[in-house]
Amino acid sequence: MFIGHFALGFGAKVVTPRVSLGALFLAAQFIDLLWPTFLLFGIERVRIEPGATVVTPLVFEHYPYSHSLLAVLGWAVMLGVVYGLRKRDRGGAVMMGALVLSHWLLDLMVHRPDLPLSPWGDAVSGLHLWASLPLTLALEIPMFALGVWVYVRNTIALDEVGRWGLLGLVLFLFVIYAGNLFGPPPPNTQAIAWLGQLQWLLVLWGYWVDRHRRPLVPA
């Protein structure tokens, strides 16, 4: 799951118009922003195994601190509280926490049974939609299209950046998604960790675009 997470970030704007798209992206991808750093420091582990699933060659061996259900609940509360204290926006805080949790729920649908329920136990879960490429595409692409459509319908561009910057963001996300699906496997786990850090640029891109668009619904 990749663009599906961003789809929820786009769509959440209509519910919490005061929250920047960049912040919504940050929440929706929060645990996947933590994970590459945990990989770099050896706290969590992944293995590259071409053919492990038809969608991804990654085997997630150990990622309880970023991706266990209990840890994700903790991260959700933390991010929601921090946002609420900084912005004095209770609705935005709830949305930020909900988006963090949504990441685990979407991953649950596509992952093999490898998502831990807690950082300390052996119980794992996963519905393994990644066993089927058509089903994965049938879930994620319409989700992404709907999320972008909701965002576009409920915001208006203030200038050319708001118009073309958004188009560039949408196309870039789709190109990354296609590369992940159909490109060659990453050369090593260090490359995965460093490339994963580039997701922060997508968060910044979301902030940039959103400053050049205005919600149609009063915040």
C-alpha positions in Angstrom: 0.0 0.0 0.0 1.4 3.4 -1.0 -0.9 5.8 -2.9 -3.8 4.5 -0.8 -2.3 6.1 2.3 -1.9 9.4 0.4 -5.5 9.0 -0.8 -6.8 9.3 2.7 -4.6 12.4 3.3 -6.1 14.0 0.3 -9.6 13.1 1.2 -9.3 14.2 4.9 -8.9 17.8 3.8 -12.7 18.1 3.3 -13.3 17.0 6.9 -10.6 19.2 8.5 -10.0 22.1 6.1 -7.8 23.9 8.7 -5.2 21.2 8.5 -2.6 21.5 5.8 -2.3 18.7 3.2 1.3 18.3 4.2 0.3 17.6 7.8 -2.4 15.1 6.6 0.3 13.4 4.5 2.6 13.3 7.5 0.0 11.6 9.6 -1.1 9.1 6.9 2.5 8.1 6.2 3.8 8.6 9.8 4.8 5.0 10.5 6.4 4.6 7.0 8.4 7.7 7.8 9.6 6.2 11.0 10.4 2.8 9.5 13.4 3.8 7.2 15.1 5.5 10.2 14.6 2.4 12.3 16.1 0.4 9.4 19.2 2.6 9.2 19.9 2.1 12.9 19.2 -1.7 12.8 16.2 -1.4 15.1 14.0 -3.1 12.5 14.8 -5.5 9.7 13.6 -6.2 6.2 14.8 -8.8 3.6 14.6 -8.5 -0.2 13.2 -11.7 -1.7 12.1 -11.3 -5.3 8.8 -13.1 -5.7 7.9 -13.0 -2.0 4.6 -11.5 -3.2 3.4 -10.5 -6.6 3.4 -6.8 -5.5 6.5 -6.3 -3.4 9.8 -8.3 -3.0 10.1 -7.1 0.6 9.9 -9.6 3.5 9.2 -7.6 6.7 11.1 -9.6 9.3 11.0 -7.4 12.3 9.2 -4.0 12.6 7.3 -4.0 15.9 8.1 -0.4 17.0 6.9 1.2 13.8 4.2 -1.2 12.6 2.7 -3.2 15.5 -0.9 -2.3 16.3 -0.1 -1.3 19.9 2.8 0.9 18.8 0.8 2.5 16.1 -1.9 3.4 18.6 0.8 5.0 20.7 2.1 7.0 17.7 -1.4 8.0 16.8 -2.1 9.4 20.3 1.3 11.1 20.4 0.9 12.8 17.0 -2.7 13.8 17.7 -1.8 15.3 21.1 1.3 17.2 19.8 -0.8 18.6 16.9 -3.6 19.6 19.2 -1.3 21.4 21.6 0.5 23.3 18.8 -2.5 24.3 16.8 -5.3 24.4 19.4 -7.4 22.4 16.9 -9.2 19.4 18.5 -10.8 18.2 15.3 -7.4 18.4 13.5 -5.8 16.5 16.3 -8.4 13.7 16.1 -7.9 13.5 12.3 -4.1 13.3 12.7 -4.4 10.4 15.1 -7.0 8.7 13.0 -4.8 8.9 9.9 -1.9 7.4 11.7 -4.1 4.4 12.7 -5.5 4.2 9.2 -2.1 3.3 7.9 -2.0 0.1 9.9 -5.6 -0.8 8.9 -4.8 -0.4 5.2 -1.6 -2.3 5.6 -3.6 -5.1 7.3 -5.6 -5.5 4.1 -2.6 -6.0 1.8 0.3 -7.4 3.9 1.0 -11.1 4.4 0.4 -12.1 8.0 3.5 -10.2 9.2 2.0 -7.2 11.0 2.6 -7.6 14.8 -0.1 -6.9 17.2 2.3 -5.7 19.9 6.0 -5.0 20.1 6.6 -8.0 22.4 4.3 -10.8 21.3 4.5 -13.2 18.4 0.9 -12.6 17.2 0.8 -11.3 13.6 -2.0 -10.5 11.2 -2.5 -9.7 7.5 -5.1 -10.4 4.8 -2.5 -10.7 2.0 -4.2 -8.8 -0.8 -0.7 -8.6 -2.2 -1.2 -12.1 -3.4 -3.1 -10.7 -6.3 -1.9 -7.8 -8.4 -5.3 -7.1 -10.0 -7.0 -7.0 -6.6 -4.3 -4.7 -5.2 -4.7 -2.3 -8.2 -8.5 -2.5 -8.0 -8.3 -1.3 -4.4 -5.5 1.3 -4.4 -6.0 3.1 -7.7 -9.7 4.0 -7.2 -8.9 5.0 -3.6 -6.3 7.4 -4.9 -8.4 8.8 -7.7 -11.3 9.3 -5.2 -9.0 11.0 -2.6 -7.6 13.4 -5.2 -11.0 14.1 -6.6 -12.4 15.0 -3.2 -9.4 17.3 -2.5 -9.7 19.0 -5.9 -13.5 19.4 -5.6 -13.2 21.0 -2.1 -10.3 23.4 -2.7 -9.5 26.0 -5.2 -6.2 27.0 -6.7 -5.0 30.5 -5.8 -2.4 30.7 -8.5 -0.4 28.5 -10.9 1.5 26.8 -8.1 -1.8 25.6 -6.6 -2.9 24.2 -10.0 0.3 22.8 -11.5 2.0 22.0 -8.3 -0.9 19.7 -7.4 -0.9 18.1 -10.8 2.8 17.4 -10.5 2.4 15.9 -7.0 -0.4 13.6 -8.2 1.6 12.4 -11.2 4.8 12.0 -9.2 3.0 9.8 -6.6 1.6 7.7 -9.4 5.1 7.3 -11.0 6.6 6.2 -7.7 3.7 3.7 -7.3 4.3 2.3 -10.8 8.0 2.0 -10.2 7.5 0.2 -6.9 5.1 -2.3 -8.7 6.9 -2.9 -12.0 10.5 -1.7 -11.4 13.5 -3.9 -10.4 13.9 -4.8 -6.7 16.0 -2.5 -4.6 19.7 -3.4 -4.6 20.0 -3.7 -0.8 18.2 -2.7 2.5 20.4 0.4 2.9 19.0 1.7 -0.4 15.4 1.1 0.9 16.2 3.0 4.1 17.7 6.0 2.3 15.1 6.1 -0.4 12.4 5.9 2.3 13.7 9.2 3.7 12.8 10.9 0.5 9.1 10.6 1.5 9.7 13.7 3.6 9.8 15.6 0.3 6.3 14.5 -0.4 5.2 15.9 2.9 6.9 19.2 2.2 5.3 19.2 -1.3 1.9 18.8 0.3 2.5 21.8 2.5 3.7 23.8 -0.5 0.8 23.0 -2.7 -1.8 23.5 0.1 -0.5 27.1 0.8 -1.5 27.9 -2.8 -5.0 26.5 -2.5 -8.0 27.6 -0.5 -10.7 25.3 1.0 -14.1 26.0 -0.4 -15.6 25.1 3.0 -14.8 27.7 5.7 -12.2 26.3 8.1 
